[in-house]
Amino acid sequence: MVRVRSIKHEDRLTVIEHLDELRTRLIFAIVSFVVGFGICFWQNHRLLDILNKPLPGDQHPVTLGVAEPFTVTLTVAAYAGLLLALPVILYQVYAFVLPAFSPGERRLALPLLLMVPFLFAAGVVFGYFVVLPAAVKFLLNFNDDQFNIQVRAREYYSFVAMTLLALGVLFQVPVGILAATRLGITTPGQLRRLRRHAIVVIAVVAMLLPGTDPITMLLSMVPLIILYELSIVLAALFGRPSRESVEGPAAAEGPG
């Protein structure tokens, strides 16, 4: 029977015990992905309907190979299953890493780590409901009188997956900025002074998103700029932690 023992910061484990814990958490992560994949493959018709919704009218992606409907469905179910299992996978990563932190460091790291899945989900939702429909409409209507436009399934679903994944990752801006602030790498004042440079960087990053059309770029820039401004506010509120909160009780007690 697979069990995960509760490990504290003061515990001293052998290499074999670390590897055994890693193996157990990998098993939980793989099982969660398999379950998510199974659910998504079982509901593949509904899943494909959701992904096809940004397409104009009743248009459906086309396939050109005998096996392509099956392989594309498997790929889409795998992407969606990974997204569904992400909270469990991230929890296993957190649980494996957190014992290495002291109690003070854990108080600093845990809120940042907990923000990751919520911000990722927010990025995916924003991408699906705002960015994708506008980007698909612009790209499919560009010079549409000069082309016989048909959407191939493999390319379309890859485009959707990469767009949603990229936005989910880009929405982690507050986590990175808060981490840098708490580590003393930067300050809210420096972030304010670098605002113009940050907007330029955000524009470049948005331009590199899948699709590279001006609609996708502008729609992606708006929330990223808002997140940057929100990060400055959060950094000013929480600031850099005190020495005692980082070093924990040991620092307060002294060398002995």
N, C-alpha and C positions, 0 to 999 in steps of 0.2 A: 504493500500500500504506500502511495506517494504522500509524504507529509512534509510540511515546511515548518521548521522550528523557528521560534522567535529569537532573533539574535540582537543582543544589546551592544552598545559601543565598547563596553569594557571586556566583552568576550574575546578570547584569543582562540582562533580556529586554525587548524592545520590546512595545508594546501588541499588535501583530500576532502576535508569538510567543506571548504569553499567551493571546490569543483562539484561536490555532491549537491550543495545548495543551488549552484548555477544550473546544474542538470535538471533539478526539480522545477525550478522556475521556468526554464526553457520548455519543459513538458507542459506546464500550465499555459504558457503563451501559445504553443503549437496547438494544443487542444482547443483553446479559445478561438484560434483562427480557423481550425477545421470546423468547429460548430458554426461560426459565422459564415464560412464558405457554404456549408450545407444549407443553412437557412436561406442564403441569398440565391443559391442555385435552385432550391425548391421554389422560390418566388421569383425566378428569373424573368418571367413574362411581365410581372408588375414592375420589377426593377428596370427592365428595358423601356417600358412605357414611361417611367419617371425620367430616364435619361434622354428619351426621344422628345420629351415635351418642349424643350427650347427650339426644336426644329419648326420651321413655318408650316402652317396648315396641317395636313395629315401625312406629311412626308416621312418616309422611313429610310434608314440607311440601306444601301445595297451591298450585296456580297457577290464576289466573282469566282469563288472556289466551292468545290463540293463540300469540303469539310469546314469552310469558314464560318457558317452559322454556329456550329458546335464549338469550335475553338474560340470564337469571339465571345460567345456566351460564357464559356469557362473563364476567360480572362476578366470579363466584367464582374462575374460572381466572385472571383479572387480579389479584385480591387475593393469591391463592396464589403466582402468578408473581412478583409484587413481593416477597413475603416470601422466596421462594427466591433471588431475585437480589440481595437486600439486602446480603449480604457483599461482592459485587463492586462494587455501587454505592457502599457506604461506603468501600471501599478506594480507589475513584477520587476520592472527595471528599477523603480523607485525603492521597492522593498529590498532589493539586492544591494543598492548603493547606499541607502541612508544609514545603515549601521556604521559605515566608515566615518560619518560625521559625528563630532562631539555634540552634546545637547544644545550648546549655544549655536553651533553651526547649523544644526538641524532646524532650530527655530527660524533661522534666516532662509534656509534652502527650501523647506517644505511648502511655504506659501507660493514660492515661485514655481516649484514643480507642479503644484495643484492647478496653477493657472494654465499650464500647457494644453491639456486636453480641451478645456473650455474655450480657449482662444482658437485652437485648431478647428473645433466644431463651428465657431462663429465665422471663421474664414471660409469654411466649406459652404455654410448656409448663405453667406453673402455672395460667394462665387456662383452658386446655383441659381439664386433668385434674382440677382442684379447683373452680374458680369456676363454670365453665359448667354442669356437671352439677347442682350444688346450686342454682344460680340458675334453671335451666330447670325443675327439679323443683318448686321453690317457686312460681314464677310460674304454671306450667300447672296446679298443683293448688289455687291460691288461688280459692275460691268456684267450684270446678269443677262443683258441682251446680246453679249458677245460670246457667251459660253452656254453649253448644255450642262447645267449644273446638276450633278448627282453626288450624293454624300456616301462615301464608302464607309462601311461599318467600322472597320479596324481603325482607320484614321480618325473618325469622329469620336469614338469612345476613348481613344488615346488622348485626343485633344481635351475632352471633358475631364478625364482623370488627371492629366498634368495641370490643367488650369485650377481645378479644385485643390489639388495637392499643393501647388505653388502658393495659392492664397492662404491655405491653412498654415503653411510654414511662415509666410510673411506676416501673418497676424501674431507671430511670437515676438514682435518688436518690443512690447512693454516688458516681457520677461528678460530679454537681453539687456535693455536699458536699466531696469531695476537691479539686475545682477551686477552690472558694471558700476552702478552707483553705490550699492552696498559693499562692494569690494574696494571702493575708493578709487576706481580707475577714472571716473569722471564725476562731475557735480551738476546739480540743476542749473547753476549759472553758466557753466560751459555748454550745456545742452541748449540753453537759450541763445547763446552767442553763435552756436553752430547751426542754428535753425535753417538758414539759407542753404548751407552746404548739405544739410540733411534732406531738404526738399529736392535738390539736384540729384542726390543719390537715390531717393525714392523714385524720381522720374526715370532714372536709368534702369532701376530694377523693374519697374512697371513696364517699361518698354521691352524688357527681355522675357516677359511672360509669353506663354503660347498664344499664337494668333498675331501678336505684334501690330495690332490695329489701333488707331487712335482712340476708339471708343473704350476698348479694354484697358488701355493705358490710363485714360482719364478716370474711368470708374474705379480702377484699382488704386490710383494715387490718393483719392479723397479719403478713404478709411485709413490708409497708412499715415497720412499727415495727421488725421485726428488721433490715431493711436500714438503717434510721436508726441503730440501736445499733451495727451493724457498721461504718457509716461513721464513727462517733465513734472506734471502736477503730483503724480504718485511719488516720484523721486524726491520732490520738495517736502512732501508730507512725512515720508518714512525716513528719508535721509540715510546717511551712513550709520550703521549700528555702533553702539558704544563698544569699547574694548572688552568690558565685562560680558556683554551679551555674546560676543564672538568666542571668547576663550572659555566661557562657562564657569562653573563653580571652582574649578582648580585654580583659576587666576585670582579669584577672590580670597582663596585660602592662603595663597602665597606658596613659596617653595617648600615650606614645611618647617 
